[in-house]
Amino acid sequence: MPRIFDPNDKYYIDNPGRVKAIQAEMHKRGIDVYLGSRIRTMSFVLDAFCPWRSYLIIPSEGQPAFFTFVIDALRVGDETWLDSDHVRGYGPMGGMDQVSAITDYIKDELGIKKGRLGYED
């Protein structure tokens, strides 16, 4: 099904609005970055199905980033509203594992060296 970008279409889903609502709640709670790992959260924000162990990083401002197993990153990139720079693949190689990829993104790309992390449990 093609992506619907027209807010007047009855099937339009306001994914950026969903992210802004999450970010507003983050501001209220003093959270600098949110790490989502539940399938429900990823489906709600991305509007894409993610069967692998995946992670959604929502900064306090701006577009979220999504990390999934490398073989599924291209498909998710095609299905979601996020641009291709914000859908990343991780793999079982040095520096490409999910923990390294996520921590490097938060520290180096978001510039958060110290702060408050919100995490789903």
C-alpha positions as CSV (number, residue, x, y, z in Angstrom):
1,M,0.0,0.0,0.0
2,P,1.4,3.4,-0.9
3,R,2.3,5.8,1.9
4,I,-0.3,8.5,2.5
5,F,1.1,12.0,3.1
6,D,-2.1,14.0,2.7
7,P,-3.5,14.9,6.2
8,N,-6.9,15.3,4.7
9,D,-7.0,11.6,3.6
10,K,-9.1,9.5,6.0
11,Y,-6.3,6.9,6.2
12,Y,-3.6,9.4,7.0
13,I,-1.5,8.6,10.1
14,D,0.3,11.5,11.7
15,N,3.5,9.8,12.7
16,P,5.4,13.0,13.1
17,G,2.6,14.2,15.4
18,R,3.0,11.0,17.5
19,V,6.7,11.6,17.9
20,K,6.1,15.2,18.9
21,A,3.6,14.0,21.6
22,I,6.2,11.6,22.9
23,Q,8.8,14.4,22.9
24,A,6.5,16.7,24.8
25,E,6.1,14.0,27.5
26,M,9.9,13.6,27.5
27,H,10.3,17.3,28.2
28,K,7.8,17.1,31.1
29,R,9.8,14.3,32.7
30,G,13.3,15.6,32.0
31,I,14.2,12.8,29.6
32,D,17.0,13.6,27.0
33,V,16.6,10.5,24.9
34,Y,14.1,7.7,24.8
35,L,15.0,4.1,23.9
36,G,12.1,2.1,22.7
37,S,12.3,-1.7,22.1
38,R,8.7,-3.0,22.1
39,I,7.1,-4.0,18.8
40,R,4.0,-2.0,19.7
41,T,6.1,1.2,20.2
42,M,8.0,0.7,16.9
43,S,4.8,0.0,15.0
44,F,3.1,3.1,16.6
45,V,5.9,5.4,15.7
46,L,7.3,4.0,12.5
47,D,4.1,2.5,11.0
48,A,6.2,-0.5,10.0
49,F,6.5,-4.1,11.3
50,C,9.8,-5.0,12.8
51,P,10.2,-8.8,13.6
52,W,13.9,-8.6,14.7
53,R,15.3,-7.3,17.9
54,S,15.1,-3.6,17.1
55,Y,15.5,-0.3,18.8
56,L,13.9,3.2,18.4
57,I,15.8,6.2,19.6
58,I,13.7,9.3,20.1
59,P,15.7,12.5,20.9
60,S,14.2,15.4,22.8
61,E,13.9,17.2,19.5
62,G,14.0,16.2,15.8
63,Q,13.4,12.9,14.0
64,P,13.8,9.5,15.7
65,A,16.3,6.9,14.5
66,F,15.6,3.2,14.1
67,F,18.1,0.4,14.5
68,T,17.3,-3.1,13.2
69,F,19.1,-6.2,12.0
70,V,20.9,-5.3,8.8
71,I,19.0,-7.7,6.6
72,D,15.7,-5.9,7.4
73,A,16.9,-2.3,7.4
74,L,16.2,-1.7,3.7
75,R,12.6,-3.1,3.9
76,V,11.8,-1.0,7.0
77,G,13.3,2.1,5.3
78,D,10.9,1.5,2.4
79,E,7.9,1.1,4.6
80,T,8.3,3.8,7.2
81,W,8.0,7.6,7.0
82,L,11.5,8.1,8.4
83,D,14.2,9.1,5.9
84,S,16.9,6.6,5.0
85,D,19.5,8.4,7.2
86,H,17.4,7.5,10.2
87,V,16.9,3.8,9.5
88,R,20.1,1.9,10.4
89,G,21.2,-1.7,10.3
90,Y,23.3,-3.5,12.9
91,G,25.1,-6.8,12.5
92,P,27.3,-9.3,14.3
93,M,30.5,-7.5,13.5
94,G,32.8,-5.3,15.5
95,G,31.4,-1.8,15.9
96,M,28.2,-2.8,14.1
97,D,26.5,-4.6,17.0
98,Q,23.4,-3.0,18.4
99,V,24.8,-1.7,21.6
100,S,27.8,0.0,19.9
101,A,25.6,1.4,17.1
102,I,23.1,2.9,19.5
103,T,25.6,4.3,22.0
104,D,27.7,5.8,19.2
105,Y,24.6,7.4,17.7
106,I,23.5,8.9,21.1
107,K,27.0,10.1,22.0
108,D,28.4,11.1,18.6
109,E,25.4,12.1,16.4
110,L,23.0,13.4,19.1
111,G,25.9,14.9,21.1
112,I,24.5,13.5,24.4
113,K,27.4,12.5,26.6
114,K,25.5,12.8,29.9
115,G,21.8,13.0,30.5
116,R,18.6,11.1,31.3
117,L,17.6,8.1,29.3
118,G,14.1,6.8,29.2
119,Y,13.8,3.0,28.5
120,E,10.9,0.7,28.1
121,D,10.9,-2.4,30.3
